[in-house]
Structure formats: C-alpha cells, structure tokens
Amino acid sequence: MHPHCFFLALFALLVSLVSATTTSNVPGTWKPIDGIDLNATEIREWAVSEYNKNATNKLVFEKLISSEITFVSGTLYLLVVAAKDESLLNPTRNYKASVHDRDGASRELIAFFKIEAVENNN
C-alpha cells in the first residue's frame, strides 16, 4: 500500500469517528426530543404541577410546544409548554421550564417562567 493511500484511509476513518461523536449524546449538547419520549411526557406535566405548589395562580397544562434534552449529571430537559391559568378567562400562554432529572436523586424544577410575546414593529 502506498503511504499516501494509508494516510488517506486513516484520515477518512478519523473524519467518520469525529462526525459520529458529534451526533451522539455528548454531555452539554442540546438536541431536540424527537417522537414520543415517555419520560418527557411525565416531566412536562410534573413541571407544571411543581410550579403550582408555590404559585398563587394555578396553571393547567395544555400541550407541549417544544422540548430539548442534554446530559449533564443526569438528564436536563428544556421545555416550552402551553398552559392556562385555571382561575381566569385569559388565553393560553407559553411557559419555559427547565427540569433536572438525576439518577438516584430527586427531580428538580430549575426554572419556570412565562414567555412574553414579542411585538413585531414592521
């Protein structure tokens, strides 16, 4: 085998290894949750319920808008959910929730807040 063919084959192998590692579960890399993730289904409703424990205005979960996941000391979920204030006739609002689900430890609601609508001034 010619030396340049060997290096070309080695380079092709390295490129395929690098691309394989960048598309897998690299810690700290956010990626969308595709399809139905039963754990994410439970977590989205849990996040709204956990928020309601300390809130004066209780929310009712309506639907999941988007979800992303990363792996850092467990599983970290970033969710956008649609929920409605159960005591008001206000329309449904979107909320962003961040949930840390650690193996062998209790689940933690890191953040939960309303996403304000952005006005379009065109």
PyMOL commands that set and color helices and strands:
alter all, ss='L'
color gray80, all
select helices_A, chain A and resi 3-23+38-54
alter helices_A, ss='H'
color red, helices_A
select strands_A, chain A and resi 31-32+59-71+75-85+93-101+108-114
alter strands_A, ss='S'
color yellow, strands_A
deselect
rebuild
show_as cartoon
